[in-house]
């Protein structure tokens, strides 16, 4: 499939990985429009939140989720829960980082 908006110097066609990254980047831009205030960078990903939309999962979610060295999935969840609770919100959704190695994302997804 040829997608002229994707520039890939190594090949004429967009790779599956490039398409996933484009989709993920598009999702981040969309979610950013719902976020108020700016998203917060946490050790486990980017936290988007909006107190005027507390029940909307797209407005209250973690993108680019991945475990940093030495953190367990339970610790990651506790960190995210504390971040959202401090703002009177709940994290409704986690989206794993498509560029992170599986050993950093699989434990979170399984948890």
C-alpha positions as CSV (number, residue, x, y, z in Angstrom):
1,X,0.0,0.0,0.0
2,X,1.5,3.3,-1.0
3,X,1.0,6.2,1.5
4,X,2.6,9.4,0.1
5,X,2.4,11.1,3.5
6,X,4.8,8.6,5.0
7,X,8.4,9.1,4.0
8,X,10.5,5.9,4.3
9,X,14.0,6.3,2.9
10,X,14.8,2.6,3.2
11,X,11.8,1.3,1.2
12,X,9.2,2.6,-1.2
13,X,6.3,1.1,0.8
14,X,5.4,1.9,4.4
15,X,6.2,-0.9,6.8
16,X,3.8,-2.3,9.3
17,X,5.8,-0.7,12.1
18,X,5.7,2.7,10.4
19,X,1.9,2.4,10.1
20,X,1.5,1.5,13.8
21,X,3.7,4.4,14.8
22,X,1.6,6.8,12.6
23,X,-1.6,5.4,14.1
24,X,-0.2,5.8,17.6
25,X,0.9,9.4,16.9
26,X,-2.5,10.3,15.4
27,X,-4.1,8.9,18.6
28,X,-1.8,11.0,20.8
29,X,-2.8,14.1,18.8
30,X,-6.5,13.3,19.1
31,X,-6.2,12.6,22.9
32,X,-4.2,15.8,23.3
33,X,-7.2,17.8,22.1
34,X,-9.3,16.3,25.0
35,X,-6.6,16.9,27.6
36,X,-6.8,19.7,30.1
37,X,-4.2,20.9,31.1
38,X,-1.2,19.6,29.2
39,X,-0.4,15.9,29.6
40,X,2.0,14.8,32.3
41,X,5.1,12.7,31.7
42,X,5.2,9.8,34.2
43,X,7.9,7.1,34.5
44,X,5.5,4.7,33.0
45,X,4.0,6.8,30.1
46,X,2.2,10.0,29.3
47,X,-0.9,10.8,31.4
48,X,-3.7,12.6,29.8
49,X,-6.6,13.9,31.9
50,X,-9.5,16.2,31.8
51,X,-11.5,17.1,35.0
52,X,-14.5,18.3,32.9
53,X,-14.7,14.9,31.2
54,X,-14.1,12.5,34.1
55,X,-16.1,9.6,32.6
56,X,-14.6,9.7,29.1
57,X,-11.9,7.1,28.8
58,X,-10.2,8.8,25.8
59,X,-9.8,12.0,27.9
60,X,-8.3,10.1,30.9
61,X,-5.7,7.6,29.8
62,X,-2.1,6.7,29.7
63,X,-0.3,6.5,26.3
64,X,3.1,5.1,25.6
65,X,2.9,2.8,28.7
66,X,6.0,0.8,29.4
67,X,7.8,-0.3,32.5
68,X,11.0,1.5,33.5
69,X,13.9,-0.5,34.9
70,X,13.2,-1.9,38.3
71,X,9.4,-1.1,38.4
72,X,6.8,-3.8,38.7
73,X,3.4,-3.6,37.0
74,X,1.7,-3.2,40.5
75,X,4.0,-0.3,41.3
76,X,3.3,1.3,37.9
77,X,-0.5,1.0,38.5
78,X,-0.1,2.5,42.0
79,X,1.9,5.5,40.5
80,X,-0.7,6.1,37.8
81,X,-3.6,5.7,40.3
82,X,-2.0,8.3,42.6
83,X,-1.4,10.7,39.8
84,X,-5.1,10.6,38.7
85,X,-6.4,10.6,42.3
86,X,-4.5,13.8,43.0
87,X,-6.5,15.4,40.2
88,X,-9.8,13.9,41.3
89,X,-9.8,11.6,38.2
90,X,-9.5,7.9,37.3
91,X,-7.3,6.4,34.6
92,X,-9.7,4.5,32.3
93,X,-7.3,3.2,29.7
94,X,-3.7,2.2,29.1
95,X,-2.2,2.1,25.7
96,X,1.2,0.3,25.4
97,X,4.1,2.0,23.7
98,X,4.4,0.4,20.3
99,X,8.1,1.2,20.1
100,X,9.0,-0.3,23.5
101,X,10.4,-3.8,23.7
102,X,7.9,-6.5,24.7
103,X,9.7,-7.1,28.1
104,X,8.7,-3.6,29.1
105,X,5.1,-3.7,27.8
106,X,3.9,-7.3,28.1
107,X,4.0,-7.4,31.9
108,X,1.8,-4.3,32.0
109,X,-0.6,-5.7,29.5
110,X,-0.8,-9.0,31.4
111,X,-1.3,-7.3,34.7
